[in-house]
């Protein structure tokens, strides 16, 4: 099955700085790569996703980059704001039509 | 649209008791999922369904059962509750397997 690892597990940045979270996966058949955000006590929500025919996708301050050869994809958040504080999960999907969630990265934005 | 709804929001069970967690979606999604999330951890897939009448095991199915008699509903049954089943349970749905999953608000379960 798919092995998914996220790094770092915790990340603290100053407001206005950038944050990068990396996700590595093992299944070479994976072709869908989403990132979910979960605020404290809330449900996970999709913030951005990318498919294997695209190397990078951007939505305002959020971007995802994909390196299929190296089997990793990354979440980039620029100009961080206090409301970006949350836990972020990668969840690549392979041939089994299921998402496999990483263990999460707790991002804290310091004012 | 209400999206994905779950009941109850919170429940305390005694060891050995049984209960059913309810999940309903009104988006006409084919795929539905049950996850559990232990404190400070990621989401682990318990069971999923690709359509009415079709269910399959996920990563951690032991101690649980599901059924999918309609497109809208996907209940999760806990038999003989154990302290290890203390967790937050999320139901989710999607159009297909590799599309956005929409999560319900979760059910917090405490087994004592």
Interface residues (C-beta under 8 A of the other chain):
Chain A: X1 X31 X32 X34 X42 X43 X44 X45 X46 X49 X89 X93 X96 X97 X98 X99 X100 X101 X102 X103 X104
Chain B: X31 X33 X35 X40 X41 X42 X43 X44 X45 X48 X50 X58 X59 X90 X96 X97 X98 X99 X100 X101 X103 X104 X105 X106
